[in-house]
């Protein structure tokens, strides 16, 4: 299981993946567009079969990513900024 924390911005989203024990698995920055969302999901799927995505709750910049992940069966949790 990995936890993929995402810091969303208008142009890019930066994600950091850690295990439930806090071990850093990696970091990636992708464009805040559908191709970037797909790249982020592909990257996380290579890291672990089980994932959860805590997203900073900035819906004007994180909403598209949130909908993308949920539509593909991923677990998403909103985290207050």
DANOR-V485970 format. One record per residue. N is the residue number from 1. D_FIRST is the distance of its C-alpha to the first C-alpha in Angstrom with 1 decimal. Layout:
n = {N/N}
d_first = {D_FIRST/D_FIRST}
//
This chain:
n = {1/2/3/4/5/6/7/8/9/10/11/12/13/14/15/16/17/18/19/20/21/22/23/24/25/26/27/28/29/30/31/32/33/34/35/36/37/38/39/40/41/42/43/44/45/46/47/48/49/50/51/52/53/54/55/56/57/58/59/60/61/62/63/64/65/66/67/68/69/70/71/72/73/74/75/76/77/78/79/80/81}
d_first = {0.0/3.8/6.9/9.8/13.0/16.0/19.6/21.9/25.5/28.2/28.2/24.7/21.1/19.2/15.5/13.5/9.9/8.7/6.1/6.5/9.6/10.9/11.1/12.2/11.0/13.7/15.9/17.8/20.6/21.7/24.8/24.6/25.7/24.5/24.3/22.2/19.8/19.5/19.1/16.2/14.4/15.3/14.1/10.5/10.7/11.9/9.0/6.2/7.0/4.6/5.6/7.9/11.1/13.3/16.6/19.8/22.1/24.9/25.5/28.3/26.0/22.6/23.8/23.9/20.3/19.2/21.3/20.2/16.5/17.4/19.9/17.3/15.2/12.5/11.8/13.8/15.0/18.3/18.8/22.4/23.8}
//
